[in-house]
Amino acid sequence: MLPWVILGVVAVPLVVVAYVASRRKTAAGERPASEDAQAQAETEREFAEAEAYEAKWREDDEKRFHREHLP
């Protein structure tokens, strides 16, 4: 019984703290604080291009699906 209590009191909080710290580090690394307006605009433009390509691809895929003859 004692090992389970120790596990609950020591190990679980350590795992939770490590998880929270890793999430903060990841979130901070995704977009550097020193990113200027030009770099941010470039990133937004790239995302817009990707979304437009995805929308075109979905439309083409749907057309191709409707043309396809199923056996």
PDB file with SEQRES, HELIX, SHEET and CRYST1 records, atoms N, CA, C and O in Angstrom:
SEQRES   1 A   71  MET LEU PRO TRP VAL ILE LEU GLY VAL VAL ALA VAL PRO          
SEQRES   2 A   71  LEU VAL VAL VAL ALA TYR VAL ALA SER ARG ARG LYS THR          
SEQRES   3 A   71  ALA ALA GLY GLU ARG PRO ALA SER GLU ASP ALA GLN ALA          
SEQRES   4 A   71  GLN ALA GLU THR GLU ARG GLU PHE ALA GLU ALA GLU ALA          
SEQRES   5 A   71  TYR GLU ALA LYS TRP ARG GLU ASP ASP GLU LYS ARG PHE          
SEQRES   6 A   71  HIS ARG GLU HIS LEU PRO                                      
HELIX    1 AA1 LEU A    2  ILE A    6  1                                   5    
HELIX    2 AA2 LEU A    7  ALA A   11  3                                   5    
HELIX    3 AA3 VAL A   12  GLU A   30  1                                  19    
HELIX    4 AA4 ALA A   37  ARG A   67  1                                  31    
CRYST1    1.000    1.000    1.000  90.00  90.00  90.00 P 1           1          
ATOM      1  N   MET A   1       0.819  -1.198   0.000  1.00  0.00           N  
ATOM      2  CA  MET A   1       0.000   0.000   0.000  1.00  0.00           C  
ATOM      3  C   MET A   1       0.862   1.261   0.000  1.00  0.00           C  
ATOM      4  O   MET A   1       0.555   2.235  -0.688  1.00  0.00           O  
ATOM      5  N   LEU A   2       1.949   1.232   0.784  1.00  0.00           N  
ATOM      6  CA  LEU A   2       2.826   2.393   0.891  1.00  0.00           C  
ATOM      7  C   LEU A   2       3.455   2.797  -0.448  1.00  0.00           C  
ATOM      8  O   LEU A   2       3.547   3.990  -0.736  1.00  0.00           O  
ATOM      9  N   PRO A   3       3.891   1.837  -1.275  1.00  0.00           N  
ATOM     10  CA  PRO A   3       4.450   2.257  -2.578  1.00  0.00           C  
ATOM     11  C   PRO A   3       3.448   3.014  -3.453  1.00  0.00           C  
ATOM     12  O   PRO A   3       3.840   3.923  -4.184  1.00  0.00           O  
ATOM     13  N   TRP A   4       2.188   2.663  -3.391  1.00  0.00           N  
ATOM     14  CA  TRP A   4       1.177   3.360  -4.185  1.00  0.00           C  
ATOM     15  C   TRP A   4       0.967   4.772  -3.685  1.00  0.00           C  
ATOM     16  O   TRP A   4       0.746   5.686  -4.480  1.00  0.00           O  
ATOM     17  N   VAL A   5       1.032   4.963  -2.375  1.00  0.00           N  
ATOM     18  CA  VAL A   5       0.893   6.303  -1.803  1.00  0.00           C  
ATOM     19  C   VAL A   5       2.085   7.166  -2.228  1.00  0.00           C  
ATOM     20  O   VAL A   5       1.920   8.323  -2.616  1.00  0.00           O  
ATOM     21  N   ILE A   6       3.271   6.592  -2.148  1.00  0.00           N  
ATOM     22  CA  ILE A   6       4.468   7.334  -2.570  1.00  0.00           C  
ATOM     23  C   ILE A   6       4.371   7.680  -4.055  1.00  0.00           C  
ATOM     24  O   ILE A   6       4.693   8.798  -4.456  1.00  0.00           O  
ATOM     25  N   LEU A   7       3.935   6.736  -4.858  1.00  0.00           N  
ATOM     26  CA  LEU A   7       3.775   6.989  -6.286  1.00  0.00           C  
ATOM     27  C   LEU A   7       2.793   8.131  -6.520  1.00  0.00           C  
ATOM     28  O   LEU A   7       3.052   9.008  -7.345  1.00  0.00           O  
ATOM     29  N   GLY A   8       1.686   8.133  -5.817  1.00  0.00           N  
ATOM     30  CA  GLY A   8       0.679   9.174  -5.995  1.00  0.00           C  
ATOM     31  C   GLY A   8       1.127  10.533  -5.509  1.00  0.00           C  
ATOM     32  O   GLY A   8       0.752  11.554  -6.085  1.00  0.00           O  
ATOM     33  N   VAL A   9       1.923  10.562  -4.458  1.00  0.00           N  
ATOM     34  CA  VAL A   9       2.326  11.832  -3.856  1.00  0.00           C  
ATOM     35  C   VAL A   9       3.570  12.422  -4.524  1.00  0.00           C  
ATOM     36  O   VAL A   9       3.721  13.643  -4.566  1.00  0.00           O  
ATOM     37  N   VAL A  10       4.455  11.579  -5.045  1.00  0.00           N  
ATOM     38  CA  VAL A  10       5.717  12.067  -5.593  1.00  0.00           C  
ATOM     39  C   VAL A  10       5.754  11.996  -7.119  1.00  0.00           C  
ATOM     40  O   VAL A  10       6.019  13.002  -7.777  1.00  0.00           O  
ATOM     41  N   ALA A  11       5.497  10.840  -7.675  1.00  0.00           N  
ATOM     42  CA  ALA A  11       5.704  10.634  -9.114  1.00  0.00           C  
ATOM     43  C   ALA A  11       4.667  11.360  -9.964  1.00  0.00           C  
ATOM     44  O   ALA A  11       5.021  11.985 -10.964  1.00  0.00           O  
ATOM     45  N   VAL A  12       3.420  11.290  -9.590  1.00  0.00           N  
ATOM     46  CA  VAL A  12       2.367  11.905 -10.403  1.00  0.00           C  
ATOM     47  C   VAL A  12       2.553  13.421 -10.505  1.00  0.00           C  
ATOM     48  O   VAL A  12       2.480  13.953 -11.612  1.00  0.00           O  
ATOM     49  N   PRO A  13       2.788  14.139  -9.403  1.00  0.00           N  
ATOM     50  CA  PRO A  13       3.023  15.583  -9.549  1.00  0.00           C  
ATOM     51  C   PRO A  13       4.269  15.904 -10.387  1.00  0.00           C  
ATOM     52  O   PRO A  13       4.277  16.890 -11.125  1.00  0.00           O  
ATOM     53  N   LEU A  14       5.314  15.087 -10.281  1.00  0.00           N  
ATOM     54  CA  LEU A  14       6.503  15.320 -11.102  1.00  0.00           C  
ATOM     55  C   LEU A  14       6.189  15.158 -12.579  1.00  0.00           C  
ATOM     56  O   LEU A  14       6.676  15.936 -13.399  1.00  0.00           O  
ATOM     57  N   VAL A  15       5.400  14.180 -12.928  1.00  0.00           N  
ATOM     58  CA  VAL A  15       5.011  13.979 -14.323  1.00  0.00           C  
ATOM     59  C   VAL A  15       4.164  15.151 -14.808  1.00  0.00           C  
ATOM     60  O   VAL A  15       4.349  15.616 -15.933  1.00  0.00           O  
ATOM     61  N   VAL A  16       3.252  15.628 -13.994  1.00  0.00           N  
ATOM     62  CA  VAL A  16       2.398  16.757 -14.377  1.00  0.00           C  
ATOM     63  C   VAL A  16       3.243  18.020 -14.570  1.00  0.00           C  
ATOM     64  O   VAL A  16       3.031  18.758 -15.532  1.00  0.00           O  
ATOM     65  N   VAL A  17       4.177  18.273 -13.688  1.00  0.00           N  
ATOM     66  CA  VAL A  17       5.037  19.446 -13.808  1.00  0.00           C  
ATOM     67  C   VAL A  17       5.895  19.353 -15.064  1.00  0.00           C  
ATOM     68  O   VAL A  17       6.060  20.347 -15.771  1.00  0.00           O  
ATOM     69  N   ALA A  18       6.441  18.176 -15.351  1.00  0.00           N  
ATOM     70  CA  ALA A  18       7.252  18.000 -16.562  1.00  0.00           C  
ATOM     71  C   ALA A  18       6.407  18.221 -17.813  1.00  0.00           C  
ATOM     72  O   ALA A  18       6.879  18.828 -18.774  1.00  0.00           O  
ATOM     73  N   TYR A  19       5.176  17.743 -17.815  1.00  0.00           N  
ATOM     74  CA  TYR A  19       4.288  17.927 -18.966  1.00  0.00           C  
ATOM     75  C   TYR A  19       3.980  19.404 -19.183  1.00  0.00           C  
ATOM     76  O   TYR A  19       4.049  19.886 -20.314  1.00  0.00           O  
ATOM     77  N   VAL A  20       3.646  20.121 -18.131  1.00  0.00           N  
ATOM     78  CA  VAL A  20       3.320  21.547 -18.247  1.00  0.00           C  
ATOM     79  C   VAL A  20       4.543  22.328 -18.733  1.00  0.00           C  
ATOM     80  O   VAL A  20       4.417  23.220 -19.571  1.00  0.00           O  
ATOM     81  N   ALA A  21       5.716  21.995 -18.209  1.00  0.00           N  
ATOM     82  CA  ALA A  21       6.933  22.691 -18.640  1.00  0.00           C  
ATOM     83  C   ALA A  21       7.223  22.427 -20.110  1.00  0.00           C  
ATOM     84  O   ALA A  21       7.631  23.338 -20.830  1.00  0.00           O  
ATOM     85  N   SER A  22       7.022  21.210 -20.562  1.00  0.00           N  
ATOM     86  CA  SER A  22       7.290  20.910 -21.973  1.00  0.00           C  
ATOM     87  C   SER A  22       6.286  21.607 -22.879  1.00  0.00           C  
ATOM     88  O   SER A  22       6.655  22.040 -23.970  1.00  0.00           O  
ATOM     89  N   ARG A  23       5.033  21.730 -22.464  1.00  0.00           N  
ATOM     90  CA  ARG A  23       4.028  22.434 -23.265  1.00  0.00           C  
ATOM     91  C   ARG A  23       4.372  23.919 -23.372  1.00  0.00           C  
ATOM     92  O   ARG A  23       4.215  24.508 -24.441  1.00  0.00           O  
ATOM     93  N   ARG A  24       4.831  24.523 -22.298  1.00  0.00           N  
ATOM     94  CA  ARG A  24       5.208  25.932 -22.341  1.00  0.00           C  
ATOM     95  C   ARG A  24       6.387  26.145 -23.270  1.00  0.00           C  
ATOM     96  O   ARG A  24       6.416  27.103 -24.043  1.00  0.00           O  
ATOM     97  N   LYS A  25       7.354  25.251 -23.193  1.00  0.00           N  
ATOM     98  CA  LYS A  25       8.538  25.375 -24.038  1.00  0.00           C  
ATOM     99  C   LYS A  25       8.156  25.231 -25.509  1.00  0.00           C  
ATOM    100  O   LYS A  25       8.669  25.967 -26.353  1.00  0.00           O  
ATOM    101  N   THR A  26       7.272  24.305 -25.824  1.00  0.00           N  
ATOM    102  CA  THR A  26       6.833  24.100 -27.201  1.00  0.00           C  
ATOM    103  C   THR A  26       6.063  25.318 -27.706  1.00  0.00           C  
ATOM    104  O   THR A  26       6.303  25.789 -28.818  1.00  0.00           O  
ATOM    105  N   ALA A  27       5.149  25.822 -26.903  1.00  0.00           N  
ATOM    106  CA  ALA A  27       4.353  26.977 -27.318  1.00  0.00           C  
ATOM    107  C   ALA A  27       5.244  28.201 -27.539  1.00  0.00           C  
ATOM    108  O   ALA A  27       5.012  28.979 -28.464  1.00  0.00           O  
ATOM    109  N   ALA A  28       6.243  28.368 -26.707  1.00  0.00           N  
ATOM    110  CA  ALA A  28       7.133  29.507 -26.868  1.00  0.00           C  
ATOM    111  C   ALA A  28       8.019  29.340 -28.103  1.00  0.00           C  
ATOM    112  O   ALA A  28       8.408  30.333 -28.718  1.00  0.00           O  
ATOM    113  N   GLY A  29       8.336  28.122 -28.468  1.00  0.00           N  
ATOM    114  CA  GLY A  29       9.203  27.884 -29.606  1.00  0.00           C  
ATOM    115  C   GLY A  29       8.497  27.909 -30.942  1.00  0.00           C  
ATOM    116  O   GLY A  29       9.148  28.007 -31.982  1.00  0.00           O  
ATOM    117  N   GLU A  30       7.186  27.823 -30.936  1.00  0.00           N  
ATOM    118  CA  GLU A  30       6.446  27.801 -32.193  1.00  0.00           C  
ATOM    119  C   GLU A  30       6.516  29.131 -32.925  1.00  0.00           C  
ATOM    120  O   GLU A  30       6.572  29.148 -34.155  1.00  0.00           O  
ATOM    121  N   ARG A  31       6.514  30.216 -32.222  1.00  0.00           N  
ATOM    122  CA  ARG A  31       6.571  31.538 -32.837  1.00  0.00           C  
ATOM    123  C   ARG A  31       7.531  32.392 -32.011  1.00  0.00           C  
ATOM    124  O   ARG A  31       7.194  32.811 -30.904  1.00  0.00           O  
ATOM    125  N   PRO A  32       8.706  32.645 -32.535  1.00  0.00           N  
ATOM    126  CA  PRO A  32       9.683  33.423 -31.773  1.00  0.00           C  
ATOM    127  C   PRO A  32       9.171  34.829 -31.458  1.00  0.00           C  
ATOM    128  O   PRO A  32       8.444  35.436 -32.245  1.00  0.00           O  
ATOM    129  N   ALA A  33       9.564  35.320 -30.308  1.00  0.00           N  
ATOM    130  CA  ALA A  33       9.126  36.651 -29.883  1.00  0.00           C  
ATOM    131  C   ALA A  33       9.754  37.744 -30.737  1.00  0.00           C  
ATOM    132  O   ALA A  33       9.206  38.841 -30.842  1.00  0.00           O  
ATOM    133  N   SER A  34      10.904  37.452 -31.348  1.00  0.00           N  
ATOM    134  CA  SER A  34      11.599  38.468 -32.123  1.00  0.00           C  
ATOM    135  C   SER A  34      11.113  38.536 -33.574  1.00  0.00           C  
ATOM    136  O   SER A  34      11.712  39.227 -34.397  1.00  0.00           O  
ATOM    137  N   GLU A  35      10.045  37.829 -33.883  1.00  0.00           N  
ATOM    138  CA  GLU A  35       9.536  37.827 -35.253  1.00  0.00           C  
ATOM    139  C   GLU A  35       8.994  39.213 -35.610  1.00  0.00           C  
ATOM    140  O   GLU A  35       8.138  39.753 -34.909  1.00  0.00           O  
ATOM    141  N   ASP A  36       9.500  39.777 -36.699  1.00  0.00           N  
ATOM    142  CA  ASP A  36       9.065  41.110 -37.084  1.00  0.00           C  
ATOM    143  C   ASP A  36       7.799  41.039 -37.933  1.00  0.00           C  
ATOM    144  O   ASP A  36       7.317  39.953 -38.258  1.00  0.00           O  
ATOM    145  N   ALA A  37       7.279  42.181 -38.279  1.00  0.00           N  
ATOM    146  CA  ALA A  37       6.013  42.253 -39.022  1.00  0.00           C  
ATOM    147  C   ALA A  37       6.142  41.622 -40.405  1.00  0.00           C  
ATOM    148  O   ALA A  37       5.206  40.984 -40.887  1.00  0.00           O  
ATOM    149  N   GLN A  38       7.294  41.797 -41.042  1.00  0.00           N  
ATOM    150  CA  GLN A  38       7.481  41.237 -42.378  1.00  0.00           C  
ATOM    151  C   GLN A  38       7.483  39.705 -42.329  1.00  0.00           C  
ATOM    152  O   GLN A  38       6.864  39.059 -43.175  1.00  0.00           O  
ATOM    153  N   ALA A  39       8.168  39.128 -41.352  1.00  0.00           N  
ATOM    154  CA  ALA A  39       8.199  37.670 -41.223  1.00  0.00           C  
ATOM    155  C   ALA A  39       6.811  37.138 -40.881  1.00  0.00           C  
ATOM    156  O   ALA A  39       6.410  36.084 -41.376  1.00  0.00           O  
ATOM    157  N   GLN A  40       6.087  37.852 -40.046  1.00  0.00           N  
ATOM    158  CA  GLN A  40       4.738  37.434 -39.688  1.00  0.00           C  
ATOM    159  C   GLN A  40       3.817  37.500 -40.908  1.00  0.00           C  
ATOM    160  O   GLN A  40       2.983  36.614 -41.096  1.00  0.00           O  
ATOM    161  N   ALA A  41       3.956  38.532 -41.732  1.00  0.00           N  
ATOM    162  CA  ALA A  41       3.152  38.650 -42.944  1.00  0.00           C  
ATOM    163  C   ALA A  41       3.479  37.515 -43.915  1.00  0.00           C  
ATOM    164  O   ALA A  41       2.582  36.970 -44.557  1.00  0.00           O  
ATOM    165  N   GLU A  42       4.747  37.161 -44.022  1.00  0.00           N  
ATOM    166  CA  GLU A  42       5.168  36.053 -44.887  1.00  0.00           C  
ATOM    167  C   GLU A  42       4.555  34.734 -44.406  1.00  0.00           C  
ATOM    168  O   GLU A  42       4.086  33.929 -45.211  1.00  0.00           O  
ATOM    169  N   THR A  43       4.566  34.526 -43.107  1.00  0.00           N  
ATOM    170  CA  THR A  43       3.968  33.316 -42.544  1.00  0.00           C  
ATOM    171  C   THR A  43       2.476  33.262 -42.847  1.00  0.00           C  
ATOM    172  O   THR A  43       1.960  32.217 -43.242  1.00  0.00           O  
ATOM    173  N   GLU A  44       1.791  34.367 -42.666  1.00  0.00           N  
ATOM    174  CA  GLU A  44       0.359  34.425 -42.944  1.00  0.00           C  
ATOM    175  C   GLU A  44       0.075  34.184 -44.426  1.00  0.00           C  
ATOM    176  O   GLU A  44      -0.898  33.512 -44.769  1.00  0.00           O  
ATOM    177  N   ARG A  45       0.923  34.731 -45.312  1.00  0.00           N  
ATOM    178  CA  ARG A  45       0.758  34.528 -46.744  1.00  0.00           C  
ATOM    179  C   ARG A  45       0.926  33.056 -47.106  1.00  0.00           C  
ATOM    180  O   ARG A  45       0.171  32.517 -47.915  1.00  0.00           O  
ATOM    181  N   GLU A  46       1.929  32.406 -46.497  1.00  0.00           N  
ATOM    182  CA  GLU A  46       2.158  30.989 -46.762  1.00  0.00           C  
ATOM    183  C   GLU A  46       0.971  30.146 -46.297  1.00  0.00           C  
ATOM    184  O   GLU A  46       0.569  29.203 -46.979  1.00  0.00           O  
ATOM    185  N   PHE A  47       0.413  30.487 -45.135  1.00  0.00           N  
ATOM    186  CA  PHE A  47      -0.763  29.755 -44.653  1.00  0.00           C  
ATOM    187  C   PHE A  47      -1.947  29.963 -45.592  1.00  0.00           C  
ATOM    188  O   PHE A  47      -2.694  29.023 -45.863  1.00  0.00           O  
ATOM    189  N   ALA A  48      -2.123  31.182 -46.088  1.00  0.00           N  
ATOM    190  CA  ALA A  48      -3.236  31.461 -47.003  1.00  0.00           C  
ATOM    191  C   ALA A  48      -3.068  30.677 -48.305  1.00  0.00           C  
ATOM    192  O   ALA A  48      -4.040  30.138 -48.835  1.00  0.00           O  
ATOM    193  N   GLU A  49      -1.835  30.613 -48.822  1.00  0.00           N  
ATOM    194  CA  GLU A  49      -1.578  29.820 -50.025  1.00  0.00           C  
ATOM    195  C   GLU A  49      -1.875  28.347 -49.793  1.00  0.00           C  
ATOM    196  O   GLU A  49      -2.466  27.684 -50.645  1.00  0.00           O  
ATOM    197  N   ALA A  50      -1.466  27.843 -48.644  1.00  0.00           N  
ATOM    198  CA  ALA A  50      -1.703  26.434 -48.330  1.00  0.00           C  
ATOM    199  C   ALA A  50      -3.191  26.139 -48.229  1.00  0.00           C  
ATOM    200  O   ALA A  50      -3.650  25.106 -48.715  1.00  0.00           O  
ATOM    201  N   GLU A  51      -3.942  27.022 -47.611  1.00  0.00           N  
ATOM    202  CA  GLU A  51      -5.385  26.815 -47.484  1.00  0.00           C  
ATOM    203  C   GLU A  51      -6.074  26.885 -48.843  1.00  0.00           C  
ATOM    204  O   GLU A  51      -7.007  26.125 -49.105  1.00  0.00           O  
ATOM    205  N   ALA A  52      -5.623  27.792 -49.709  1.00  0.00           N  
ATOM    206  CA  ALA A  52      -6.201  27.885 -51.050  1.00  0.00           C  
ATOM    207  C   ALA A  52      -5.900  26.622 -51.846  1.00  0.00           C  
ATOM    208  O   ALA A  52      -6.772  26.113 -52.552  1.00  0.00           O  
ATOM    209  N   TYR A  53      -4.680  26.113 -51.740  1.00  0.00           N  
ATOM    210  CA  TYR A  53      -4.314  24.879 -52.438  1.00  0.00           C  
ATOM    211  C   TYR A  53      -5.159  23.715 -51.929  1.00  0.00           C  
ATOM    212  O   TYR A  53      -5.628  22.889 -52.713  1.00  0.00           O  
ATOM    213  N   GLU A  54      -5.348  23.655 -50.608  1.00  0.00           N  
ATOM    214  CA  GLU A  54      -6.148  22.575 -50.026  1.00  0.00           C  
ATOM    215  C   GLU A  54      -7.597  22.640 -50.518  1.00  0.00           C  
ATOM    216  O   GLU A  54      -8.188  21.605 -50.825  1.00  0.00           O  
ATOM    217  N   ALA A  55      -8.166  23.826 -50.595  1.00  0.00           N  
ATOM    218  CA  ALA A  55      -9.541  23.976 -51.066  1.00  0.00           C  
ATOM    219  C   ALA A  55      -9.660  23.537 -52.525  1.00  0.00           C  
ATOM    220  O   ALA A  55     -10.621  22.865 -52.898  1.00  0.00           O  
ATOM    221  N   LYS A  56      -8.676  23.920 -53.352  1.00  0.00           N  
ATOM    222  CA  LYS A  56      -8.680  23.509 -54.761  1.00  0.00           C  
ATOM    223  C   LYS A  56      -8.531  21.997 -54.876  1.00  0.00           C  
ATOM    224  O   LYS A  56      -9.206  21.364 -55.687  1.00  0.00           O  
ATOM    225  N   TRP A  57      -7.651  21.420 -54.068  1.00  0.00           N  
ATOM    226  CA  TRP A  57      -7.435  19.977 -54.104  1.00  0.00           C  
ATOM    227  C   TRP A  57      -8.717  19.232 -53.714  1.00  0.00           C  
ATOM    228  O   TRP A  57      -9.085  18.249 -54.356  1.00  0.00           O  
ATOM    229  N   ARG A  58      -9.391  19.700 -52.666  1.00  0.00           N  
ATOM    230  CA  ARG A  58     -10.639  19.048 -52.240  1.00  0.00           C  
ATOM    231  C   ARG A  58     -11.700  19.116 -53.344  1.00  0.00           C  
ATOM    232  O   ARG A  58     -12.414  18.144 -53.589  1.00  0.00           O  
ATOM    233  N   GLU A  59     -11.794  20.265 -54.001  1.00  0.00           N  
ATOM    234  CA  GLU A  59     -12.763  20.418 -55.086  1.00  0.00           C  
ATOM    235  C   GLU A  59     -12.433  19.456 -56.232  1.00  0.00           C  
ATOM    236  O   GLU A  59     -13.321  18.776 -56.748  1.00  0.00           O  
ATOM    237  N   ASP A  60     -11.164  19.399 -56.625  1.00  0.00           N  
ATOM    238  CA  ASP A  60     -10.754  18.487 -57.700  1.00  0.00           C  
ATOM    239  C   ASP A  60     -10.976  17.027 -57.304  1.00  0.00           C  
ATOM    240  O   ASP A  60     -11.392  16.211 -58.127  1.00  0.00           O  
ATOM    241  N   ASP A  61     -10.699  16.708 -56.053  1.00  0.00           N  
ATOM    242  CA  ASP A  61     -10.870  15.337 -55.577  1.00  0.00           C  
ATOM    243  C   ASP A  61     -12.345  14.947 -55.585  1.00  0.00           C  
ATOM    244  O   ASP A  61     -12.691  13.817 -55.931  1.00  0.00           O  
ATOM    245  N   GLU A  62     -13.206  15.876 -55.205  1.00  0.00           N  
ATOM    246  CA  GLU A  62     -14.639  15.593 -55.217  1.00  0.00           C  
ATOM    247  C   GLU A  62     -15.138  15.372 -56.645  1.00  0.00           C  
ATOM    248  O   GLU A  62     -15.945  14.474 -56.885  1.00  0.00           O  
ATOM    249  N   LYS A  63     -14.665  16.181 -57.589  1.00  0.00           N  
ATOM    250  CA  LYS A  63     -15.041  15.997 -58.998  1.00  0.00           C  
ATOM    251  C   LYS A  63     -14.551  14.644 -59.505  1.00  0.00           C  
ATOM    252  O   LYS A  63     -15.283  13.931 -60.191  1.00  0.00           O  
ATOM    253  N   ARG A  64     -13.323  14.297 -59.170  1.00  0.00           N  
ATOM    254  CA  ARG A  64     -12.750  13.034 -59.595  1.00  0.00           C  
ATOM    255  C   ARG A  64     -13.540  11.856 -58.996  1.00  0.00           C  
ATOM    256  O   ARG A  64     -13.745  10.839 -59.659  1.00  0.00           O  
ATOM    257  N   PHE A  65     -13.971  12.000 -57.765  1.00  0.00           N  
ATOM    258  CA  PHE A  65     -14.747  10.945 -57.109  1.00  0.00           C  
ATOM    259  C   PHE A  65     -16.081  10.733 -57.828  1.00  0.00           C  
ATOM    260  O   PHE A  65     -16.509   9.595 -58.019  1.00  0.00           O  
ATOM    261  N   HIS A  66     -16.738  11.826 -58.224  1.00  0.00           N  
ATOM    262  CA  HIS A  66     -18.033  11.705 -58.884  1.00  0.00           C  
ATOM    263  C   HIS A  66     -17.899  11.149 -60.297  1.00  0.00           C  
ATOM    264  O   HIS A  66     -18.836  10.526 -60.796  1.00  0.00           O  
ATOM    265  N   ARG A  67     -16.768  11.355 -60.949  1.00  0.00           N  
ATOM    266  CA  ARG A  67     -16.534  10.785 -62.279  1.00  0.00           C  
ATOM    267  C   ARG A  67     -16.174   9.312 -62.222  1.00  0.00           C  
ATOM    268  O   ARG A  67     -16.337   8.591 -63.206  1.00  0.00           O  
ATOM    269  N   GLU A  68     -15.696   8.872 -61.100  1.00  0.00           N  
ATOM    270  CA  GLU A  68     -15.197   7.501 -60.955  1.00  0.00           C  
ATOM    271  C   GLU A  68     -16.350   6.505 -61.014  1.00  0.00           C  
ATOM    272  O   GLU A  68     -17.388   6.710 -60.385  1.00  0.00           O  
ATOM    273  N   HIS A  69     -16.165   5.433 -61.768  1.00  0.00           N  
ATOM    274  CA  HIS A  69     -17.177   4.397 -61.868  1.00  0.00           C  
ATOM    275  C   HIS A  69     -16.814   3.273 -60.921  1.00  0.00           C  
ATOM    276  O   HIS A  69     -15.768   2.638 -61.060  1.00  0.00           O  
ATOM    277  N   LEU A  70     -17.673   3.038 -59.975  1.00  0.00           N  
ATOM    278  CA  LEU A  70     -17.425   1.985 -59.001  1.00  0.00           C  
ATOM    279  C   LEU A  70     -17.886   0.653 -59.561  1.00  0.00           C  
ATOM    280  O   LEU A  70     -18.927   0.588 -60.214  1.00  0.00           O  
ATOM    281  N   PRO A  71     -17.131  -0.412 -59.321  1.00  0.00           N  
ATOM    282  CA  PRO A  71     -17.522  -1.723 -59.872  1.00  0.00           C  
ATOM    283  C   PRO A  71     -18.765  -2.292 -59.232  1.00  0.00           C  
ATOM    284  O   PRO A  71     -19.203  -3.382 -59.598  1.00  0.00           O  
TER     285      PRO A  71                                                      
END                                                                             
